[in-house]
Amino acid sequence: MPRPRKIDRPIDKKLSLRSSIVNEIDAQLADPLTGKPRYGAWAELVETLLRKWASGEFPEVHPQPKTIELDDLL
């Protein structure tokens, strides 16, 4: 019997990060036995941070500029 499909399927995204940040995070996520991050640790970290950001726990990364009505200028 095949396993059921995931309802919320993952999607691959490509991004570039500075090596200093990657090295720092890799060191913090490192498994004591292997010295490397465990499988899925990066995805778990990014998902957690994005969920908190989307729920408003973190400030906006790129705040929307203020819009001014033309009537306000007159």
C-alpha positions in Angstrom: 0.0 0.0 0.0 1.5 3.4 -1.0 2.0 6.0 1.7 -0.4 8.9 1.6 0.7 12.1 -0.1 1.7 15.1 2.1 -1.0 17.8 2.2 1.5 20.6 2.5 4.2 19.5 0.1 7.6 21.1 0.2 8.8 23.4 -2.6 12.5 24.0 -3.4 13.7 27.6 -3.2 17.2 28.8 -4.0 18.8 31.5 -2.0 22.4 32.8 -1.5 23.7 33.6 2.0 27.0 35.0 3.1 29.5 32.3 4.0 30.1 33.8 7.5 26.4 33.4 8.3 26.3 29.9 6.9 29.4 28.8 8.9 28.0 30.3 12.1 24.6 28.6 11.7 26.2 25.3 10.6 28.3 25.4 13.8 25.2 26.0 16.0 23.2 23.2 14.3 26.1 20.8 14.3 25.5 17.3 15.6 28.1 16.5 18.3 28.9 13.1 16.7 29.2 14.0 13.0 30.1 17.7 13.4 27.6 18.5 10.6 24.0 19.8 10.9 21.5 16.9 11.0 19.3 16.3 7.9 16.5 18.9 7.8 17.9 21.2 10.5 18.3 24.1 8.1 14.7 23.7 6.7 13.3 23.5 10.3 15.2 26.6 11.3 14.0 28.6 8.2 10.4 27.4 8.5 10.3 28.4 12.2 11.8 31.9 11.5 9.4 32.4 8.5 6.3 31.4 10.5 7.2 33.8 13.3 7.9 36.6 10.8 4.6 35.9 9.0 2.7 36.0 12.3 4.1 39.4 13.1 6.6 38.4 15.8 9.4 39.9 13.9 9.3 43.4 12.3 8.9 43.7 8.5 12.1 43.2 6.5 11.1 45.7 3.8 8.4 48.0 5.3 6.0 49.3 2.7 6.5 53.0 2.0 4.0 55.5 3.3 1.4 56.5 0.7 0.3 60.1 0.8 -3.0 61.2 -0.8 -2.8 64.1 -3.2 -5.4 65.9 -1.1 -3.1 65.8 1.9 -0.5 67.7 0.0 -2.8 70.6 -0.9 
